[in-house]
Amino acid sequence: MTALAEGVAGAGSVEPATPVRAGRRRGGAWRIAVLVVLGLYFVVPIAASIWFTIRDRGTGTFTGDSYAAIPGAPGFAEAFGRSLTLGALTVVLSLLLMVPTVVLVELRLPRLRTALELLTLMPLVVPPIALVVGVRSVLSWAPDHFYGTPVADVMFALQEPALPWILVLVYVVLALPFVYRALDAGVRNAGLRTLTEAARNLGASWPRVLVSVVLPVLRTSVLNASFLTLALVLGEYTVAAILGFETFPTWIVQVGGSQPRLSVAVSVLSLLVTWALLLLISALDRRRRTEETS
């Protein structure tokens, strides 16, 4: 009888499932609890902000006038357009600076990886307030000592209110940690050495390799770096306020003094747009992986 039972078991019978330990169940419950708490931490303030913008305290009714008034609000179009322009310029300069650098370090100078990581971490070590105070000191010192020279003309051009290039340069520095880590993660998993050597053996020049080989492979990393940089520019307040330029965040703070509901509505809308961009990048990443595996 025992032999028969063993024969049946060896013929493919299903063994009883291994009992789940109580520790694992408790661990899963803790993870769910942590996720719920974190979700409430983010959702409750946003929901309260939306409630504040759509509920009329006088009549107790719900209205979308705060959101409808955003496009025609005084100064909104100029401030938002200026921040978008600054963000686009910051993204372009950051990618032009970091993509060749990361590729060069990966292919030719791997010993400099640690030094590059430490260098790109400096904007996180130095407080932005200290950085902007130093920039303001240089901007005020240079024209006094170089007045009438090209140096003073460059300093004045960098502070043009319509398009303050000095903000672009500062934002490029602040975005370095995020851009480098997004690109470095893509480079490490892309196998660029094999791809670039194959392209070079076929006669492609280095600019052609960067455009036709590196950028398509690093498309998701470039999108992530661009998104992080744009989000940084659209949310940065300290540098623009201290240097005296009106950008989207400074405009929100100024409007908040006289029209608080409008200010909160703009903040909620910008947050939703940021989430939409993040979901779009995630969708593009999943689509690319599906195309690669199929």
C-alpha positions as CSV (number, residue, x, y, z in Angstrom):
1,M,0.0,0.0,0.0
2,T,2.8,2.3,0.9
3,A,4.6,1.5,-2.4
4,L,1.4,2.1,-4.3
5,A,1.1,5.5,-2.6
6,E,4.7,6.4,-3.4
7,G,4.1,5.3,-7.0
8,V,1.1,7.6,-7.4
9,A,3.0,10.5,-5.8
10,G,5.9,10.0,-8.2
11,A,3.5,9.8,-11.1
12,G,2.7,13.5,-10.7
13,S,0.4,13.9,-7.8
14,V,0.1,17.4,-6.4
15,E,2.0,17.9,-3.1
16,P,0.2,19.8,-0.4
17,A,1.0,23.6,-0.5
18,T,3.7,24.8,1.9
19,P,1.9,26.7,4.7
20,V,2.5,30.4,4.8
21,R,4.4,31.5,7.8
22,A,2.8,34.0,10.2
23,G,5.9,36.3,9.8
24,R,5.3,36.6,6.1
25,R,1.7,37.5,6.7
26,R,2.6,40.2,9.2
27,G,5.3,41.5,6.8
28,G,2.7,41.8,4.0
29,A,0.3,43.6,6.3
30,W,3.0,46.0,7.4
31,R,3.8,46.8,3.7
32,I,0.2,47.4,2.9
33,A,-0.2,49.7,6.0
34,V,2.9,51.7,5.0
35,L,1.6,52.1,1.5
36,V,-1.8,53.3,2.8
37,V,-0.2,55.8,5.1
38,L,2.0,57.1,2.3
39,G,-0.9,57.3,0.0
40,L,-2.9,59.3,2.5
41,Y,0.1,61.5,3.1
42,F,0.0,62.6,-0.5
43,V,-3.7,62.3,-1.3
44,V,-5.2,64.2,1.7
45,P,-3.4,67.5,1.1
46,I,-4.2,67.4,-2.6
47,A,-7.8,66.6,-2.0
48,A,-8.0,69.4,0.6
49,S,-6.6,71.8,-1.9
50,I,-9.1,70.8,-4.6
51,W,-11.9,71.1,-2.1
52,F,-10.7,74.6,-1.2
53,T,-10.7,75.7,-4.8
54,I,-14.0,74.3,-5.9
55,R,-16.2,75.1,-2.9
56,D,-17.7,78.5,-2.4
57,R,-17.7,79.2,1.3
58,G,-20.4,81.9,1.0
59,T,-23.0,79.9,-0.8
60,G,-21.8,76.4,0.0
61,T,-22.0,75.4,-3.7
62,F,-19.3,74.0,-5.9
63,T,-17.8,75.9,-8.8
64,G,-14.9,75.7,-11.2
65,D,-14.4,79.5,-11.5
66,S,-10.9,79.3,-10.0
67,Y,-9.7,77.0,-12.7
68,A,-11.5,78.9,-15.4
69,A,-9.8,82.1,-14.4
70,I,-6.3,80.7,-14.7
71,P,-5.7,81.4,-18.5
72,G,-6.8,85.1,-18.2
73,A,-5.1,85.8,-14.9
74,P,-2.8,88.9,-15.1
75,G,0.8,87.8,-15.6
76,F,0.0,84.1,-15.9
77,A,0.8,83.7,-19.5
78,E,4.1,85.6,-19.3
79,A,5.3,83.9,-16.2
80,F,4.4,80.4,-17.3
81,G,5.8,80.9,-20.8
82,R,9.0,82.2,-19.3
83,S,9.4,79.2,-17.1
84,L,8.7,76.8,-19.9
85,T,11.3,78.6,-22.0
86,L,13.8,78.5,-19.2
87,G,13.0,74.8,-18.7
88,A,13.5,73.9,-22.3
89,L,16.8,75.8,-22.5
90,T,18.0,74.1,-19.2
91,V,17.0,70.7,-20.6
92,V,18.9,71.3,-23.9
93,L,22.1,72.6,-22.2
94,S,22.0,69.8,-19.5
95,L,21.8,67.1,-22.2
96,L,24.4,68.7,-24.4
97,L,26.7,68.8,-21.4
98,M,26.0,65.4,-19.8
99,V,25.2,63.0,-22.6
100,P,28.7,63.2,-24.2
101,T,30.3,63.3,-20.8
102,V,28.6,60.2,-19.5
103,V,29.3,58.3,-22.7
104,L,32.9,59.3,-22.7
105,V,33.4,58.2,-19.1
106,E,31.7,54.9,-19.8
107,L,33.7,54.1,-23.0
108,R,37.1,55.8,-22.5
109,L,37.6,57.1,-19.0
110,P,36.0,54.7,-16.5
111,R,38.5,55.7,-13.8
112,L,36.8,59.1,-13.7
113,R,33.4,57.7,-12.8
114,T,33.9,58.3,-9.1
115,A,35.1,61.8,-9.6
116,L,32.2,62.6,-11.9
117,E,29.7,61.2,-9.3
118,L,31.2,63.4,-6.6
119,L,31.2,66.4,-8.8
120,T,27.6,66.0,-9.7
121,L,26.7,65.6,-6.1
122,M,28.0,69.1,-5.2
123,P,24.7,70.9,-5.9
124,L,23.1,68.7,-3.3
125,V,25.8,69.4,-0.8
126,V,25.9,73.2,-1.3
127,P,22.6,74.8,-0.3
128,P,20.8,76.6,-3.1
129,I,20.6,79.7,-1.0
130,A,24.4,79.8,-0.7
131,L,24.8,79.2,-4.4
132,V,22.4,82.0,-5.4
133,V,24.0,84.5,-2.9
134,G,27.4,83.8,-4.5
135,V,25.9,84.3,-8.0
136,R,24.3,87.6,-7.0
137,S,27.5,88.8,-5.5
138,V,29.3,88.1,-8.8
139,L,26.6,89.8,-10.8
140,S,26.8,92.9,-8.7
141,W,30.6,93.0,-8.5
142,A,31.5,92.4,-12.2
143,P,29.8,95.5,-13.8
144,D,31.4,97.8,-11.2
145,H,34.9,96.6,-12.1
146,F,34.5,95.9,-15.8
147,Y,32.1,98.7,-16.8
148,G,32.4,99.5,-20.5
149,T,34.0,96.2,-21.3
150,P,32.5,93.1,-23.0
151,V,32.5,91.4,-19.5
152,A,30.0,93.9,-18.2
153,D,27.9,93.6,-21.4
154,V,27.7,89.8,-20.9
155,M,26.7,90.3,-17.3
156,F,23.9,92.7,-18.3
157,A,22.7,90.3,-21.1
158,L,22.6,87.4,-18.6
159,Q,20.1,89.4,-16.5
160,E,17.7,90.4,-19.2
161,P,14.2,90.2,-17.5
162,A,12.5,88.8,-20.5
163,L,14.8,85.8,-20.7
164,P,17.3,85.6,-17.8
165,W,20.0,83.3,-19.0
166,I,21.6,83.5,-15.5
167,L,18.7,81.4,-14.3
168,V,19.4,78.8,-17.0
169,L,23.0,78.5,-16.0
170,V,22.1,78.1,-12.3
171,Y,19.3,75.6,-13.1
172,V,21.8,73.5,-15.2
173,V,24.0,73.3,-12.1
174,L,21.1,72.4,-9.8
175,A,19.9,69.7,-12.3
176,L,23.2,67.9,-12.6
177,P,22.6,65.3,-9.9
178,F,19.3,64.2,-11.4
179,V,20.5,64.3,-15.1
180,Y,23.6,62.4,-14.4
181,R,22.0,59.6,-12.4
182,A,19.2,59.2,-15.0
183,L,21.7,59.0,-17.8
184,D,24.2,56.8,-15.9
185,A,21.5,54.2,-15.1
186,G,20.7,54.0,-18.8
187,V,24.3,53.8,-19.9
188,R,25.1,51.0,-17.5
189,N,22.4,48.7,-18.8
190,A,22.6,49.6,-22.5
191,G,25.8,47.8,-23.6
192,L,27.1,50.9,-25.3
193,R,30.6,49.6,-25.8
194,T,29.5,46.9,-28.2
195,L,27.1,49.2,-30.1
196,T,29.5,52.0,-30.5
197,E,32.4,49.8,-31.6
198,A,30.1,48.2,-34.2
199,A,29.1,51.6,-35.5
200,R,32.7,52.9,-35.6
201,N,33.8,49.7,-37.5
202,L,31.1,50.5,-40.0
203,G,32.6,53.9,-40.6
204,A,30.3,56.1,-38.5
205,S,31.8,59.3,-37.0
206,W,31.4,60.1,-33.3
207,P,28.7,62.7,-33.8
208,R,26.8,60.2,-36.0
209,V,27.3,57.5,-33.2
210,L,25.8,59.9,-30.6
211,V,22.8,60.8,-32.7
212,S,22.0,57.4,-34.4
213,V,23.2,54.9,-31.7
214,V,23.5,56.5,-28.3
215,L,20.4,58.7,-28.2
216,P,17.9,56.0,-29.4
217,V,19.3,53.5,-26.9
218,L,19.1,56.1,-24.1
219,R,15.7,57.4,-25.1
220,T,14.0,56.6,-21.8
221,S,16.9,57.9,-19.7
222,V,16.9,61.1,-21.7
223,L,13.2,61.5,-21.2
224,N,13.6,60.9,-17.5
225,A,16.4,63.4,-17.2
226,S,14.4,66.0,-19.2
227,F,11.3,65.4,-17.1
228,L,13.2,65.8,-13.8
229,T,14.9,69.0,-15.1
230,L,11.7,70.5,-16.3
231,A,10.0,69.7,-13.0
232,L,12.9,71.3,-11.1
233,V,12.6,74.5,-13.2
234,L,8.8,74.8,-12.9
235,G,9.0,74.4,-9.1
236,E,12.1,76.4,-8.2
237,Y,11.4,79.5,-6.3
238,T,14.5,80.5,-4.2
239,V,16.9,81.4,-6.9
240,A,14.4,83.3,-9.0
241,A,13.1,85.2,-6.0
242,I,16.5,86.2,-4.7
243,L,17.7,87.3,-8.1
244,G,14.5,89.3,-8.7
245,F,13.0,87.5,-11.7
246,E,9.4,86.7,-12.2
247,T,8.9,83.0,-13.0
248,F,6.0,80.7,-12.6
249,P,6.6,79.8,-8.9
250,T,7.2,83.5,-7.9
251,W,4.0,84.5,-9.7
252,I,2.1,81.9,-7.8
253,V,3.4,83.3,-4.5
254,Q,2.6,86.9,-5.5
255,V,-1.0,86.0,-6.6
256,G,-1.5,84.0,-3.4
257,G,-1.5,87.2,-1.4
258,S,-4.6,88.7,-3.1
259,Q,-6.2,85.6,-4.8
260,P,-5.5,82.5,-2.7
261,R,-8.0,80.3,-4.4
262,L,-6.5,81.1,-7.8
263,S,-3.0,80.4,-6.5
264,V,-3.9,77.0,-5.1
265,A,-5.8,76.1,-8.3
266,V,-2.7,76.9,-10.4
267,S,-0.6,74.8,-8.0
268,V,-3.0,71.8,-8.2
269,L,-3.2,72.1,-12.0
270,S,0.6,72.2,-12.3
271,L,0.9,69.1,-10.1
272,L,-1.6,67.2,-12.2
273,V,0.3,68.2,-15.4
274,T,3.5,66.9,-13.8
275,W,1.9,63.6,-12.9
276,A,0.5,63.3,-16.5
277,L,4.0,63.8,-17.9
278,L,5.4,61.2,-15.5
279,L,2.7,58.7,-16.6
280,L,3.4,59.5,-20.2
281,I,7.1,58.7,-19.8
282,S,6.3,55.5,-18.0
283,A,4.0,54.5,-20.8
284,L,6.7,55.2,-23.4
285,D,9.1,53.1,-21.4
286,R,6.8,50.2,-21.2
287,R,6.1,50.5,-24.9
288,R,9.8,50.5,-25.8
289,R,10.4,47.4,-23.6
290,T,7.5,45.6,-25.3
291,E,8.9,46.4,-28.7
292,E,12.3,45.1,-27.7
293,T,11.0,41.8,-26.3
294,S,8.6,41.1,-29.2
